[in-house]
């Protein structure tokens, strides 16, 4: 049962970031209210988790449920179209081996599990509620205006407002101070991609402890993901450049383009030989963007609301859950002190930005060509290999770590 009294934190969005935040706040005795626009379960991309998210899942008490329901992932396997080489990075080779595994999760099931767990922890969750705007008194957020499933409008007061709306980035565009003339939501040039995706039955997967590996197939136009699920399905998507998308022929459907992308990759074709596609391909824009401010007086933005990174390294859910877990601690301390000013949340925002910027740097190094030769090198330097593995594990938040400093220095031009 949710605590009585005024709402401490209202959270717009019930995805992994919003749910982890609500669960931890509830465990801390705070009254958290989640307003989710959709009704769960619902489809979502971002189906491959990272090992360094496991601490957040364990911290809110849901890790064992996740372990019981989803396929264990112990590494990431890259395939090169040009040389036909493959290379595998096992999470056990990372510098931090606290968690050497993650999970492959159909997001409809995973997200619903987290939201129901948040409710079981004591958070109040309302589905079908759309947050229309954040309310400000001066520069400070003091609540939201939301619409219920019947269309009625409600004014809700809260001591802290959290934007977990994903790429809608609600607070990035909220009018509040005299700085509206500055861009709040900046797209990152060169990283405009499009994803074409579907689910398959019977696609190739590795065996034994490698069964749950994500398979990443590098192609001239971008890359493919192959994410296996416990029930035998696999998520198969192609992330394609704007140049490739411009080759679309008159009348060519999304499904036809998806099939053409597969046919152009001998590795993807081989992995799907004999497999059955379960529904027609869909498309999604995968442009990357930065948000100028991820916190302010009385508010924070977690996950994609604070910026979106190309899905190459499966970072979306990780940044959301890890950021939300630490945001709960920052919010709890701020509420205890009676001070929810922007300054209180800046250390949290800095930590998230440090990790996100490293991921972004590596994504840019991949697309600009500096990273792939190192991924597929015949003789990989042991330190560099462990550094790449640590990045793939999501252990990116300690800016003083030697491996992070050296990786940043190596790819500063990327």
C-alpha positions as CSV (number, residue, x, y, z in Angstrom):
1,X,0.0,0.0,0.0
2,X,1.3,3.5,-0.9
3,X,2.2,5.8,2.0
4,X,-0.4,8.4,3.0
5,X,0.1,12.1,2.8
6,X,1.4,14.5,0.2
7,X,3.1,13.1,-2.9
8,X,6.8,13.3,-2.6
9,X,7.6,12.5,-6.2
10,X,5.4,12.3,-9.3
11,X,7.0,10.3,-12.2
12,X,5.9,10.8,-15.8
13,X,6.4,7.4,-17.5
14,X,6.4,3.9,-16.2
15,X,9.1,2.3,-18.3
16,X,12.3,0.8,-16.7
17,X,13.6,4.2,-15.5
18,X,10.3,5.3,-14.0
19,X,9.6,1.9,-12.4
20,X,13.1,1.4,-10.9
21,X,12.9,5.0,-9.5
22,X,9.4,4.4,-8.0
23,X,10.3,1.1,-6.5
24,X,13.4,2.4,-4.8
25,X,11.7,5.5,-3.5
26,X,8.9,3.4,-2.1
27,X,11.4,1.2,-0.3
28,X,12.8,4.4,1.2
29,X,9.4,5.2,2.6
30,X,8.7,8.0,0.0
31,X,5.3,8.4,-1.6
32,X,5.9,8.0,-5.3
33,X,3.2,8.3,-8.0
34,X,3.8,6.9,-11.5
35,X,1.6,8.2,-14.4
36,X,2.0,6.0,-17.5
37,X,0.3,7.0,-20.7
38,X,-0.1,3.5,-22.1
39,X,-1.4,0.3,-20.6
40,X,1.0,-2.5,-20.0
41,X,2.1,-4.9,-21.5
42,X,3.1,-2.9,-24.6
43,X,5.8,-3.5,-27.2
44,X,9.1,-1.6,-26.9
45,X,12.6,-1.9,-28.4
46,X,15.7,-2.1,-26.2
47,X,15.6,-5.8,-25.4
48,X,19.2,-6.5,-24.4
49,X,20.3,-5.6,-20.9
50,X,23.8,-4.8,-19.6
51,X,25.5,-6.4,-16.6
52,X,25.9,-3.2,-14.7
53,X,22.2,-2.7,-14.6
54,X,21.9,-5.8,-12.4
55,X,22.9,-3.8,-9.3
56,X,19.8,-1.6,-9.7
57,X,17.6,-4.7,-10.2
58,X,19.0,-6.4,-7.2
59,X,18.7,-3.2,-5.2
60,X,15.0,-3.0,-5.7
61,X,14.6,-6.7,-5.0
62,X,13.5,-7.9,-8.5
63,X,16.7,-9.6,-9.8
64,X,15.7,-13.1,-9.0
65,X,12.3,-12.7,-10.7
66,X,14.2,-11.5,-13.8
67,X,16.6,-14.4,-13.6
68,X,13.8,-16.9,-13.5
69,X,11.9,-15.5,-16.5
70,X,14.5,-14.4,-19.0
71,X,17.4,-15.8,-21.0
72,X,20.9,-15.1,-19.5
73,X,23.3,-13.1,-21.6
74,X,27.0,-13.6,-21.0
75,X,28.6,-11.7,-23.9
76,X,28.4,-9.7,-27.1
77,X,29.4,-11.3,-30.4
78,X,30.4,-9.1,-33.4
79,X,30.5,-10.3,-37.1
80,X,32.3,-8.4,-39.8
81,X,30.7,-8.3,-43.3
82,X,34.0,-7.6,-45.1
83,X,36.5,-10.1,-43.6
84,X,33.9,-12.6,-42.3
85,X,35.7,-12.4,-39.0
86,X,33.9,-12.7,-35.7
87,X,34.9,-11.7,-32.2
88,X,33.2,-12.3,-28.9
89,X,33.5,-10.2,-25.7
90,X,32.6,-12.2,-22.6
91,X,31.5,-10.0,-19.7
92,X,33.7,-12.1,-17.4
93,X,36.7,-10.4,-19.0
94,X,35.6,-6.9,-17.8
95,X,37.6,-5.0,-15.2
96,X,34.7,-5.1,-12.8
97,X,33.3,-8.7,-12.6
98,X,30.7,-8.0,-9.9
99,X,28.1,-9.0,-12.5
100,X,29.3,-11.0,-15.5
101,X,25.9,-11.5,-17.0
102,X,22.7,-9.7,-18.0
103,X,19.5,-10.9,-19.7
104,X,17.7,-10.8,-23.0
105,X,14.2,-9.5,-22.3
106,X,11.0,-9.0,-24.4
107,X,10.2,-5.5,-23.2
108,X,6.5,-6.0,-23.0
109,X,7.0,-8.6,-20.3
110,X,10.1,-7.0,-18.7
111,X,8.6,-3.5,-18.4
112,X,5.3,-4.9,-17.0
113,X,7.3,-6.9,-14.4
114,X,9.1,-3.8,-13.2
115,X,6.0,-1.6,-13.0
116,X,4.1,-4.3,-11.1
117,X,7.1,-4.7,-8.8
118,X,7.1,-1.0,-8.1
119,X,3.5,-1.2,-7.1
120,X,4.2,-4.2,-4.9
121,X,7.0,-2.1,-3.2
122,X,4.4,0.6,-2.3
123,X,4.5,3.0,-5.2
124,X,1.2,4.1,-6.7
125,X,0.9,3.4,-10.4
126,X,-1.7,4.7,-12.8
127,X,-1.9,3.5,-16.4
128,X,-3.7,5.3,-19.1
129,X,-2.8,8.7,-17.5
130,X,-1.1,11.2,-19.8
131,X,1.0,14.0,-18.3
132,X,0.1,17.1,-20.3
133,X,2.6,19.6,-18.7
134,X,4.7,20.2,-15.7
135,X,3.6,23.0,-13.4
136,X,6.2,25.6,-12.3
137,X,6.2,28.3,-9.6
138,X,8.9,30.5,-11.0
139,X,11.7,28.2,-12.0
140,X,10.7,25.4,-9.6
141,X,8.6,22.4,-10.6
142,X,5.7,21.9,-8.2
143,X,3.6,19.2,-9.9
144,X,1.9,18.2,-13.1
145,X,-1.3,18.5,-15.0
146,X,-2.5,15.1,-16.1
147,X,-5.4,13.6,-18.0
148,X,-7.0,10.4,-16.8
149,X,-8.3,7.6,-19.0
150,X,-11.8,9.2,-19.1
151,X,-10.3,12.5,-20.4
152,X,-10.7,14.5,-17.2
153,X,-7.9,16.9,-16.3
154,X,-6.2,16.7,-12.8
155,X,-3.8,19.0,-11.1
156,X,-1.3,17.0,-9.0
157,X,1.1,18.6,-6.5
158,X,4.5,17.0,-5.7
159,X,7.7,18.0,-4.1
160,X,9.7,16.6,-7.0
161,X,8.8,15.9,-10.6
162,X,10.7,13.3,-12.7
163,X,10.5,13.1,-16.4
164,X,10.8,9.4,-17.5
165,X,8.8,9.9,-20.7
166,X,11.6,8.6,-22.9
167,X,12.4,10.3,-26.2
168,X,9.3,12.5,-25.8
169,X,11.7,14.4,-23.4
170,X,8.8,16.3,-21.9
171,X,10.8,18.5,-19.6
172,X,13.4,19.4,-22.2
173,X,10.7,21.5,-23.9
174,X,8.8,22.7,-20.8
175,X,8.6,26.5,-20.6
176,X,10.0,27.6,-17.2
177,X,12.7,30.3,-17.2
178,X,14.1,33.0,-19.3
179,X,16.3,30.6,-21.3
180,X,13.7,29.4,-23.8
181,X,15.7,30.9,-26.7
182,X,18.5,28.4,-26.1
183,X,18.1,25.0,-27.7
184,X,17.0,22.5,-25.1
185,X,17.0,19.4,-27.3
186,X,20.0,19.1,-29.7
187,X,20.1,16.4,-32.4
188,X,23.6,15.0,-32.9
189,X,24.8,15.3,-36.5
190,X,25.9,12.2,-38.3
191,X,24.0,9.8,-36.0
192,X,20.6,9.9,-37.8
193,X,19.7,6.3,-38.4
194,X,16.6,4.3,-39.0
195,X,15.8,0.9,-37.5
196,X,13.8,-1.8,-39.4
197,X,12.8,-4.7,-37.1
198,X,10.7,-7.7,-36.5
199,X,10.6,-10.9,-34.4
200,X,11.5,-14.3,-35.7
201,X,11.1,-17.9,-34.7
202,X,13.9,-20.3,-35.4
203,X,16.7,-17.8,-36.1
204,X,20.3,-19.0,-35.4
205,X,21.6,-18.6,-31.9
206,X,24.8,-19.9,-30.2
207,X,24.8,-22.8,-27.8
208,X,25.5,-23.5,-24.2
209,X,26.4,-20.6,-22.0
210,X,26.7,-18.5,-25.2
211,X,23.0,-19.0,-26.2
212,X,22.0,-15.7,-24.8
213,X,24.7,-13.6,-26.5
214,X,23.6,-10.7,-28.5
215,X,24.9,-11.0,-32.1
216,X,25.8,-7.8,-33.9
217,X,26.4,-8.0,-37.6
218,X,28.4,-5.1,-39.1
219,X,27.4,-4.2,-42.7
220,X,28.3,-1.3,-45.0
221,X,25.0,0.5,-44.3
222,X,25.1,0.1,-40.5
223,X,24.5,-3.1,-38.5
224,X,22.1,-5.8,-37.4
225,X,21.1,-6.9,-34.0
226,X,20.1,-10.6,-33.2
227,X,18.7,-10.8,-29.7
228,X,17.5,-14.3,-28.6
229,X,14.7,-14.8,-26.2
230,X,14.0,-17.7,-23.8
231,X,10.8,-18.8,-25.6
232,X,12.7,-19.4,-28.9
233,X,11.9,-16.1,-30.6
234,X,14.5,-13.6,-31.6
235,X,14.4,-9.8,-32.2
236,X,16.1,-9.0,-35.4
237,X,16.7,-5.4,-36.4
238,X,18.8,-3.4,-38.9
239,X,20.1,0.0,-38.0
240,X,20.6,1.7,-41.4
241,X,22.2,5.0,-42.5
242,X,20.2,7.8,-44.0
243,X,22.1,7.2,-47.2
244,X,20.9,3.7,-47.4
245,X,17.4,4.7,-46.6
246,X,17.5,7.2,-49.6
247,X,17.8,4.1,-51.9
248,X,14.1,3.4,-51.1
249,X,12.3,2.8,-54.4
250,X,8.9,4.2,-55.3
251,X,6.2,2.2,-53.5
252,X,8.7,0.1,-51.6
253,X,7.2,-0.9,-48.2
254,X,9.0,-1.1,-44.9
255,X,8.7,-4.9,-45.1
256,X,10.3,-4.9,-48.5
257,X,13.2,-2.7,-47.4
258,X,13.7,-4.9,-44.4
259,X,14.0,-8.0,-46.6
260,X,16.3,-6.2,-48.9
261,X,18.6,-5.2,-46.0
262,X,18.7,-8.9,-45.0
263,X,19.4,-10.1,-48.5
264,X,22.4,-7.6,-48.7
265,X,24.0,-9.3,-45.7
266,X,25.3,-12.9,-46.2
267,X,25.7,-13.2,-42.4
268,X,22.1,-12.1,-41.6
269,X,20.8,-14.3,-44.4
270,X,22.6,-17.2,-43.0
271,X,21.4,-16.6,-39.5
272,X,17.8,-16.4,-40.7
273,X,17.9,-19.5,-43.0
274,X,14.8,-21.6,-42.2
275,X,13.5,-19.1,-39.7
276,X,9.9,-17.7,-39.7
277,X,9.1,-14.0,-39.4
278,X,6.3,-13.5,-36.9
279,X,5.0,-10.1,-38.0
280,X,5.6,-7.5,-40.7
281,X,8.6,-5.3,-40.2
282,X,8.3,-1.9,-38.5
283,X,10.4,1.2,-38.7
284,X,11.7,3.6,-36.0
285,X,13.9,6.7,-36.2
286,X,17.1,6.2,-34.2
287,X,18.5,9.7,-34.1
288,X,20.7,10.6,-31.2
289,X,20.2,13.8,-29.2
290,X,21.4,15.6,-26.1
291,X,19.3,17.5,-23.6
292,X,20.8,20.8,-22.3
293,X,19.5,20.3,-18.7
294,X,18.8,17.0,-17.0
295,X,17.8,18.6,-13.7
296,X,16.5,21.8,-12.2
297,X,14.7,23.2,-9.2
298,X,12.3,20.4,-8.2
299,X,12.8,18.2,-11.2
300,X,15.0,15.6,-12.9
301,X,15.0,13.8,-16.3
302,X,16.0,10.1,-16.3
303,X,16.7,7.8,-19.2
304,X,16.0,8.8,-22.8
305,X,14.3,12.0,-21.4
306,X,17.8,13.2,-20.7
307,X,19.2,12.3,-24.1
308,X,19.1,9.4,-26.5
309,X,22.1,7.4,-27.7
310,X,22.2,5.1,-30.8
311,X,21.2,1.6,-29.7
312,X,24.5,0.0,-30.9
313,X,25.7,-0.9,-27.4
314,X,22.2,-1.6,-25.8
315,X,22.6,1.5,-23.6
316,X,19.0,2.8,-23.4
317,X,17.5,0.7,-20.6
318,X,20.9,0.6,-18.8
319,X,21.2,4.4,-18.5
320,X,17.5,4.6,-17.5
321,X,17.7,2.0,-14.8
322,X,21.1,2.9,-13.4
323,X,20.3,6.6,-13.5
324,X,16.9,6.1,-11.9
325,X,18.4,4.0,-9.1
326,X,20.9,6.7,-8.2
327,X,18.3,9.5,-8.7
328,X,16.2,7.9,-6.0
329,X,19.1,8.4,-3.5
330,X,19.6,12.0,-4.6
331,X,15.9,12.8,-4.3
332,X,15.6,11.1,-0.9
333,X,18.6,13.2,0.5
334,X,17.2,16.4,-1.0
335,X,13.7,15.8,0.5
336,X,15.3,15.0,3.9
337,X,17.2,18.3,3.7
338,X,14.2,20.2,2.6
339,X,16.2,21.5,-0.4
340,X,15.2,20.3,-3.9
341,X,17.2,22.9,-5.7
342,X,19.1,22.2,-8.9
343,X,22.4,22.3,-7.1
344,X,21.3,19.3,-5.0
345,X,20.9,17.2,-8.2
346,X,24.0,18.3,-10.1
347,X,26.3,15.5,-8.8
348,X,23.8,13.0,-10.0
349,X,23.4,14.7,-13.4
350,X,27.2,14.8,-13.7
351,X,27.5,11.1,-13.1
352,X,24.9,10.2,-15.7
353,X,26.5,12.6,-18.2
354,X,29.9,11.0,-17.7
355,X,28.7,7.6,-18.6
356,X,26.5,8.7,-21.5
357,X,29.3,10.7,-23.0
358,X,31.6,7.7,-23.1
359,X,28.9,5.6,-24.8
360,X,28.4,8.4,-27.3
361,X,32.1,8.7,-28.0
362,X,32.4,5.0,-28.7
363,X,29.3,5.1,-30.9
364,X,30.8,7.9,-32.9
365,X,34.1,5.9,-33.1
366,X,32.2,3.0,-34.5
367,X,30.5,4.9,-37.3
368,X,33.5,7.0,-38.1
369,X,35.6,3.8,-38.6
370,X,38.0,4.0,-35.7
371,X,36.5,1.2,-33.6
372,X,35.7,-1.7,-36.0
373,X,39.4,-2.4,-36.8
374,X,40.0,-2.8,-33.0
375,X,37.0,-5.0,-32.6
376,X,38.2,-7.4,-35.3
377,X,41.9,-7.2,-34.9
378,X,43.9,-10.5,-35.2
379,X,45.8,-9.6,-32.0
380,X,43.9,-7.5,-29.6
381,X,45.8,-5.7,-26.9
382,X,44.7,-7.3,-23.5
383,X,44.1,-4.0,-21.8
384,X,42.1,-2.6,-24.7
385,X,40.1,-5.8,-25.0
386,X,39.2,-5.6,-21.3
387,X,38.4,-1.9,-21.7
388,X,36.0,-2.6,-24.6
389,X,34.4,-5.4,-22.6
390,X,33.9,-3.1,-19.6
391,X,32.2,-0.5,-21.9
392,X,29.9,-3.2,-23.3
393,X,29.1,-4.2,-19.7
394,X,28.0,-0.7,-18.9
395,X,30.7,0.0,-16.3
396,X,31.1,3.6,-17.5
397,X,30.5,6.0,-14.6
398,X,33.9,6.2,-12.9
399,X,35.6,9.0,-14.8
400,X,38.8,8.5,-12.8
401,X,39.2,4.8,-13.9
402,X,42.4,4.3,-15.9
403,X,40.7,2.4,-18.7
404,X,38.1,5.1,-19.1
405,X,40.8,7.9,-19.3
406,X,42.7,5.9,-21.9
407,X,39.7,5.1,-24.0
408,X,38.7,8.7,-24.0
409,X,42.2,9.8,-25.0
410,X,42.4,7.2,-27.8
411,X,39.1,8.2,-29.4
412,X,39.1,12.0,-28.8
413,X,39.1,12.6,-32.5
414,X,36.1,10.3,-33.1
